[in-house]
């Protein structure tokens, strides 16, 4: 049987979003690396990257965070 990934990796990834709030490339790379410490499923890493992107945008410009997330995901950063 196949078990879908849980969200256990997300809590460990949040500090990466705060640390790399203005460095998108590092945010994506480091979030993926931290996620893969415990979750090898691509969907878990992609979810962590999306959440961290949103967190970084909420910190910088909370008024446009969800619009920015939509653009980010539309350009293949999932």
Number of C-alpha atoms within 10 A of each C-alpha: 3 4 5 9 14 11 14 13 21 19 10 15 22 19 14 22 26 16 12 18 20 14 11 14 10 15 22 22 12 17 29 23 15 18 25 15 10 13 18 13 13 14 14 21 26 18 18 27 27 19 19 26 29 23 22 24 22 16 14 13 12 13 11 12 17 16 11 17 20 13 11 15 14 10 9 7 14 18
